[in-house]
């Protein structure tokens, strides 16, 4: 029997981020339960576990009651894996299906269960594997016919494997009563896999470590996907685990008047929420801020949820803000995202990769309305954004969030309120004056600077973004129906005069 030091040696699952969630990996020479409905990824994870051992010269054994060896090899081929270093053992083969081999004196379940357990033990004794997978317990449950007998057999298997210096994954498809958790008390650790299909878009998968004795693991749900090459896990982001030193300084938006309104510009390690109805200029402002960051020598990442990548780049170029050279140089990465295909955990992983691997210091998320569609509900978006923004702030990253509002003038509303999470809030509004639909901009909040309390006219054109003087002679601009009480010239009038 293995000594205590050997028993506590972490064993990699073959999935680096899953090891991170498990606090380093699995404790050697223990039995673990990997449970999930069919199609949730149990077999894929189990094969990666055995392949990791094979890469280190460890013997691996896959004992299957539910799938044939041919089916397992087909799974491996789909991932371009070589299973030559892993022993595949079928407990039910063609001989077991021969009607002449059936008996009628003893209860069939007693004979079949006994033969199954005996077959497992003979195979393990012959191969002496360091890692084993038992697939699956559902067939054992059916053979046992009652819970007491089933539990005794699982305990016997657990004890047997523990004396053979073998770490075993027991797979279960959760076909029993959902409230039946007796296996959880037997296993040293329990990992639950879930798969959910939405009305539109691809299915979402997530896992949770229900139990892991003697290990400080990362709790909660963690999204994962299955792609060619195996399972990719996205550990839940915990901002408190990530701190970086950075210099607190004010950074220009590239628009002098906007810098003045903000009290000097955007502070490093903060976020700004650009809030307003569709077409008012939120994205154009974010692009100008992005270009300014690149001109300072920073790397930027722009996550597009709403419009196409080509459309955004063409629109920016038409306003004198050509981003294409910066995309080619690698200073700017524009990622077009389909929210129906992306899980929140995967998006957090992309953001972390941008910051930690690519050195990005400026991020735009355009827009939160579309990102909300990737979430199961509004409260989850708020929790996700709270953790992500805390992480980005601690990394010294400047983040621009765009939130579209419903309506044009009058009662303008948002799908979700993120104002309390934002360090700076920039409001964009339409207003009517002299028979024209004009635009206004104001800074509603700034945690780090003394911002202006003024409302200014905002205009987009081929020359870029132009911000006028404070609209001191107007009342009710933010309501969309202002009253003019003075002689403050409008940018529209200046533009008309210039055309003459």
C-alpha positions in Angstrom: 0.0 0.0 0.0 1.3 3.5 -0.8 2.6 5.7 2.0 1.1 9.0 3.0 3.6 11.1 1.1 2.8 9.3 -2.1 -0.9 9.6 -1.5 -0.8 13.4 -1.3 1.2 13.8 -4.6 -0.9 16.0 -6.9 -1.8 14.2 -10.2 -2.6 16.3 -13.3 -5.9 15.7 -15.0 -4.3 16.7 -18.3 -6.3 19.9 -18.4 -4.2 22.7 -16.9 -7.1 25.0 -15.9 -9.0 22.2 -14.3 -5.9 21.4 -12.2 -6.0 25.1 -11.2 -9.6 24.8 -10.1 -8.7 21.6 -8.1 -5.9 23.3 -6.3 -3.1 21.7 -8.3 -4.7 18.4 -9.4 -6.0 15.2 -8.0 -4.6 13.4 -4.9 -2.9 10.2 -6.0 -4.4 6.8 -5.2 -7.9 7.9 -4.6 -11.3 7.3 -6.2 -13.1 10.2 -7.8 -16.6 10.6 -9.2 -17.1 12.4 -12.5 -20.8 12.8 -13.1 -22.9 14.3 -15.8 -25.7 13.7 -18.3 -24.8 12.0 -21.6 -22.9 14.4 -23.9 -21.6 16.6 -21.1 -18.0 15.6 -21.7 -17.2 12.8 -19.2 -15.5 10.5 -21.7 -13.4 13.3 -23.2 -12.1 14.4 -19.7 -11.5 10.8 -18.7 -9.4 10.1 -21.9 -7.4 13.3 -21.3 -6.7 12.1 -17.8 -5.3 8.8 -19.1 -3.4 10.4 -21.9 -1.7 12.7 -19.4 -0.5 9.7 -17.5 0.7 8.0 -20.7 2.7 11.0 -21.6 4.6 10.5 -18.3 5.1 6.8 -18.8 2.3 5.8 -16.5 0.0 2.8 -17.3 -3.6 3.7 -18.1 -6.7 1.5 -18.1 -10.1 2.3 -19.5 -12.7 -0.1 -18.2 -16.0 0.2 -20.2 -19.4 -1.2 -19.7 -21.3 1.4 -21.7 -19.2 2.1 -24.8 -17.2 -0.3 -27.0 -13.5 0.0 -27.6 -14.2 1.0 -31.2 -16.4 3.9 -30.1 -13.7 5.1 -27.7 -11.1 5.0 -30.5 -13.4 7.0 -32.7 -13.7 9.6 -30.0 -9.9 9.7 -29.8 -9.6 10.0 -33.6 -11.9 13.0 -33.6 -9.5 14.8 -31.3 -6.4 13.5 -33.1 -5.3 11.4 -30.1 -3.3 8.2 -30.1 -4.6 5.7 -27.5 -1.8 3.1 -28.2 -0.4 3.7 -24.7 -3.8 3.1 -23.0 -5.4 -0.3 -22.4 -9.1 -0.5 -23.4 -11.0 -3.3 -21.6 -14.6 -4.1 -22.5 -16.4 -5.9 -19.7 -19.3 -6.8 -22.1 -18.1 -8.3 -25.4 -19.7 -10.5 -28.0 -19.4 -13.6 -25.9 -21.5 -12.0 -23.2 -24.3 -11.5 -25.7 -24.4 -15.2 -26.7 -27.9 -16.5 -25.7 -26.5 -19.9 -25.0 -24.2 -18.5 -22.3 -27.2 -17.5 -20.1 -28.1 -19.5 -17.0 -31.4 -19.9 -15.3 -30.6 -21.4 -11.8 -29.3 -18.3 -10.1 -30.6 -14.8 -10.2 -29.1 -13.3 -13.4 -28.2 -10.0 -11.6 -26.2 -11.8 -8.9 -24.1 -13.7 -11.5 -23.6 -10.8 -13.8 -22.6 -8.4 -11.0 -20.2 -10.9 -9.5 -18.7 -11.6 -12.9 -18.4 -7.8 -13.6 -16.5 -7.1 -10.4 -14.3 -10.2 -10.9 -13.5 -9.0 -14.4 -12.5 -5.6 -13.2 -10.2 -7.0 -10.5 -8.5 -9.5 -12.9 -7.8 -6.8 -15.4 -6.3 -4.4 -12.8 -4.2 -7.2 -11.2 -2.9 -8.1 -14.7 -2.0 -4.6 -15.8 -1.2 -2.8 -12.5 -2.3 0.6 -13.9 -1.4 3.9 -12.2 -4.6 5.5 -13.6 -7.9 3.9 -14.4 -11.3 5.0 -15.6 -14.5 3.0 -14.8 -17.3 3.8 -17.3 -19.9 3.7 -16.0 -21.5 3.2 -12.7 -25.0 3.4 -14.2 -24.6 -0.2 -15.5 -23.4 -1.3 -12.0 -26.5 0.3 -10.5 -28.7 -1.7 -12.8 -26.9 -5.0 -12.1 -27.1 -4.4 -8.3 -30.9 -3.8 -8.4 -30.9 -2.3 -4.9 -29.1 0.6 -3.3 -27.6 -1.3 -0.4 -25.9 -3.9 -2.7 -24.8 -1.2 -5.1 -23.2 0.9 -2.4 -21.4 -2.2 -1.0 -19.9 -3.0 -4.4 -18.7 0.6 -5.0 -17.1 0.6 -1.6 -15.4 -2.7 -2.4 -14.1 -1.3 -5.7 -12.9 1.8 -4.0 -11.0 -0.2 -1.3 -9.6 -2.5 -4.0 -8.2 0.3 -6.1 -6.7 2.1 -3.1 -4.6 -1.0 -2.3 -3.3 -1.1 -5.9 -1.6 2.4 -6.0 -4.2 3.4 -8.6 -6.0 6.7 -9.1 -9.5 6.0 -10.6 -12.2 8.1 -12.2 -15.6 6.6 -11.9 -18.1 8.0 -14.4 -21.8 8.2 -13.8 -24.5 9.5 -16.2 -26.8 10.6 -13.4 -29.6 8.3 -14.6 -30.7 7.5 -11.1 -32.9 9.7 -8.9 -31.4 13.3 -9.0 -31.7 13.4 -5.2 -29.6 10.3 -4.8 -26.2 11.5 -3.7 -24.9 8.4 -1.9 -21.9 8.1 -4.3 -20.8 11.6 -3.1 -20.1 10.3 0.4 -18.0 7.4 -1.0 -15.8 9.2 -3.5 -12.8 11.2 -2.4 -13.8 14.0 -4.8 -16.8 14.8 -6.9 -16.9 16.8 -10.1 -20.3 17.5 -11.7 -20.6 18.4 -15.4 -23.7 20.1 -16.8 -25.0 20.8 -20.3 -27.8 23.2 -21.1 -29.4 23.9 -24.5 -30.9 27.3 -25.1 -33.7 28.2 -27.5 -31.1 29.7 -29.8 -27.3 29.3 -30.1 -25.0 26.4 -29.1 -25.3 24.5 -26.0 -23.5 25.7 -22.9 -21.3 23.5 -20.6 -20.1 24.1 -17.1 -18.6 22.1 -14.3 -18.5 22.4 -10.5 -16.3 20.8 -7.9 -18.9 19.5 -5.4 -16.3 18.0 -3.0 -12.6 17.4 -2.8 -11.3 16.1 0.5 -8.2 17.9 2.0 -7.9 20.4 -0.9 -8.7 24.0 -1.1 -10.4 24.1 -4.5 -12.1 26.9 -6.5 -15.8 26.7 -5.9 -18.7 27.7 -8.0 -19.5 27.1 -11.7 -16.8 27.2 -14.4 -17.7 27.2 -18.1 -15.9 24.8 -20.5 -16.1 23.8 -24.1 -15.2 20.7 -26.1 -13.2 21.4 -29.2 -10.8 19.4 -31.4 -8.0 18.5 -29.0 -10.1 18.1 -25.9 -11.9 20.0 -23.2 -10.9 23.6 -22.5 -12.0 25.0 -19.1 -12.4 28.6 -18.2 -12.0 29.1 -14.4 -14.3 31.6 -12.8 -12.6 34.9 -12.5 -11.8 36.0 -9.0 -10.5 39.6 -9.0 -8.9 39.4 -5.5 -6.4 36.9 -6.9 -4.9 39.3 -9.4 -3.0 42.4 -8.5 -0.5 44.4 -10.5 1.5 47.6 -9.8 0.8 50.5 -12.1 1.2 54.2 -12.3 -2.0 56.3 -11.6 -2.1 59.0 -14.3 -4.6 60.8 -16.4 -4.7 59.7 -20.0 -6.1 61.8 -22.9 -9.2 60.7 -24.8 -7.8 62.4 -27.9 -10.6 65.0 -27.7 -9.4 68.1 -25.7 -12.9 69.3 -24.8 -13.9 65.9 -23.5 -10.7 65.7 -21.4 -11.7 69.1 -20.0 -15.2 67.9 -19.2 -13.7 64.8 -17.4 -11.3 66.9 -15.3 -8.2 66.0 -17.2 -9.0 62.7 -19.0 -9.4 59.0 -18.1 -7.5 57.7 -15.1 -5.4 54.5 -15.5 -7.1 51.6 -13.8 -10.6 52.9 -14.2 -13.6 52.3 -16.4 -15.9 54.6 -18.3 -19.6 53.9 -19.2 -20.8 55.6 -22.4 -24.5 55.7 -22.1 -27.0 56.8 -24.7 -29.5 55.9 -27.5 -28.6 54.3 -30.8 -26.6 56.3 -33.3 -25.7 59.1 -30.9 -21.9 58.7 -31.1 -20.9 56.2 -28.4 -18.9 53.9 -30.6 -17.3 56.8 -32.4 -16.1 58.3 -29.1 -14.8 54.9 -28.0 -12.9 54.5 -31.3 -11.3 58.0 -30.8 -10.3 57.0 -27.2 -8.8 53.7 -28.5 -6.8 55.5 -31.2 -5.5 57.9 -28.6 -4.3 55.0 -26.5 -2.5 53.4 -29.4 -0.8 56.7 -30.2 0.5 56.8 -26.7 2.2 53.4 -27.4 -0.3 51.2 -25.6 -1.9 48.0 -27.0 -5.7 48.0 -27.3 -8.4 45.3 -27.6 -11.8 46.1 -29.0 -14.6 43.5 -28.4 -17.4 43.9 -30.9 -20.8 42.4 -30.0 -23.1 44.6 -32.1 -21.8 45.4 -35.6 -19.4 43.7 -38.0 -15.7 44.2 -37.8 -15.4 45.4 -41.4 -18.3 47.9 -40.9 -16.7 49.3 -37.8 -13.3 49.8 -39.4 -14.9 51.4 -42.5 -17.0 53.8 -40.4 -13.9 54.8 -38.4 -11.9 55.5 -41.6 -14.7 57.7 -43.0 -14.4 59.9 -39.9 -10.6 60.3 -40.3 -9.8 57.6 -37.7 -8.1 54.8 -39.7 -7.6 51.8 -37.5 -6.4 49.4 -40.2 -2.7 50.1 -39.9 -2.8 49.5 -36.2 -4.7 46.2 -36.7 -1.9 45.1 -39.1 0.8 46.2 -36.7 -0.7 44.2 -33.8 -1.3 47.3 -31.7 -5.0 46.9 -32.0 -7.0 43.6 -31.9 -10.6 43.8 -33.0 -12.6 40.7 -32.0 -16.1 40.2 -33.5 -18.1 38.1 -31.1 -21.3 36.2 -31.5 -23.0 36.3 -28.1 -25.2 33.3 -29.0 -22.0 31.1 -29.3 -19.9 32.5 -26.4 -20.2 31.7 -22.7 -19.5 34.4 -20.0 -16.5 32.3 -18.7 -15.0 32.1 -22.2 -15.3 35.8 -22.6 -13.6 36.5 -19.3 -10.8 34.1 -20.4 -10.3 36.2 -23.6 -10.1 39.4 -21.6 -7.5 37.9 -19.2 -5.5 36.6 -22.1 -5.5 40.0 -23.7 -4.2 41.6 -20.5 -1.8 39.0 -19.2 -0.4 37.5 -22.4 -0.7 40.3 -25.0 0.0 43.3 -22.7 -3.2 45.1 -23.5 -3.8 48.3 -21.5 -7.0 49.6 -23.2 -10.2 47.6 -23.7 -13.5 48.4 -25.2 -16.7 46.3 -24.8 -19.2 47.3 -27.4 -21.9 46.8 -26.3 -23.2 45.5 -23.0 -26.7 45.1 -24.5 -25.5 42.3 -26.7 -23.3 40.8 -24.0 -26.4 40.5 -21.8 -27.8 38.0 -24.3 -24.9 35.7 -23.5 -26.0 35.7 -19.9 -28.8 33.7 -18.2 -30.1 36.9 -16.6 -29.5 40.5 -15.7 -28.2 39.8 -12.2 -25.5 37.5 -13.6 -24.3 40.3 -16.0 -23.9 42.6 -13.0 -21.9 40.0 -11.0 -19.8 39.1 -14.0 -19.0 42.8 -14.9 -18.3 43.6 -11.2 -15.6 40.9 -11.1 -14.2 41.7 -14.5 -14.0 45.4 -13.9 -12.4 44.9 -10.5 -9.8 42.7 -12.2 -9.1 45.2 -15.0 -8.9 48.1 -12.6 -6.3 46.2 -10.5 -4.3 45.6 -13.7 -4.2 49.3 -14.5 -6.3 48.8 -17.6 -8.6 51.6 -18.9 -11.9 50.1 -19.9 -14.6 51.6 -22.0 -18.1 50.1 -21.7 -20.9 51.0 -24.2 -24.5 50.7 -23.1 -27.3 51.4 -25.5 -30.6 52.8 -24.3 -34.1 52.5 -25.7 -35.8 55.6 -27.1 -34.6 58.7 -28.8 -35.9 61.6 -26.6 -38.0 61.8 -23.5 -38.1 58.7 -21.4 -34.8 56.9 -22.3 -34.2 53.6 -20.6 -31.5 50.8 -20.4 -31.8 47.0 -20.2 -29.6 47.0 -17.2 -28.2 49.5 -14.7 -24.4 49.4 -14.3 -24.0 53.0 -13.1 -22.8 52.0 -9.6 -20.0 49.9 -11.1 -18.7 52.7 -13.3 -15.9 55.1 -12.3 -17.0 57.6 -15.0 -20.3 57.9 -16.7 -20.6 59.8 -20.0 -24.2 60.6 -21.1 -25.2 61.1 -24.7 -28.6 62.6 -25.6 -30.5 63.8 -28.6 -32.3 67.1 -28.4 -34.4 69.2 -30.7 -33.5 72.8 -31.6 -34.4 75.0 -34.5 -36.1 72.1 -36.3 -33.0 69.9 -36.1 -32.1 66.7 -34.2 -28.9 67.6 -32.3 -26.7 65.7 -29.9 -25.5 66.6 -26.4 -22.8 65.1 -24.1 -22.3 65.5 -20.4 -20.3 63.8 -17.6 -22.7 62.5 -15.0 -20.0 61.0 -12.7 -16.3 60.8 -12.1 -14.8 59.0 -9.1 -11.2 60.1 -9.7 -11.4 63.7 -11.0 -13.4 66.9 -10.6 -15.5 66.7 -13.7 -17.5 69.5 -15.3 -21.2 69.7 -14.6 -22.0 71.2 -18.0 -23.9 69.9 -21.0 -22.3 70.5 -24.3 -23.3 70.0 -27.9 -21.7 67.0 -29.6 -21.3 66.6 -33.3 -20.0 63.9 -35.7 -18.6 64.5 -39.1 -15.9 63.8 -41.6 -13.5 65.9 -39.5 -14.2 63.6 -36.6 -15.7 64.5 -33.2 -16.4 68.1 -32.3 -17.6 69.2 -28.9 -19.0 72.8 -28.5 -19.1 75.2 -25.6 -21.5 74.6 -22.6 -25.2 75.0 -23.5 -25.8 77.6 -20.8 -28.8 79.1 -22.5 -30.8 75.8 -22.8 -33.0 74.2 -20.2 -34.2 70.6 -20.4 -31.6 69.3 -22.9 -31.4 65.9 -21.2 -35.1 65.5 -21.5 -34.8 65.9 -25.2 -37.2 68.9 -25.3 -35.1 72.0 -24.3 -36.1 75.6 -24.0 -33.8 78.2 -25.5 -33.2 81.2 -23.3 -30.2 83.0 -24.8 -27.8 83.5 -27.6 -25.3 80.6 -27.3 -24.4 79.6 -30.9 -24.8 76.0 -31.9 -22.4 73.9 -33.8 -25.1 73.4 -36.4 -25.2 77.1 -37.1 -21.3 77.3 -37.3 -21.3 74.4 -39.8 -24.0 76.1 -41.9 -22.0 79.4 -41.9 -18.9 77.5 -42.9 -20.6 75.9 -45.8 -21.7 79.4 -47.1 
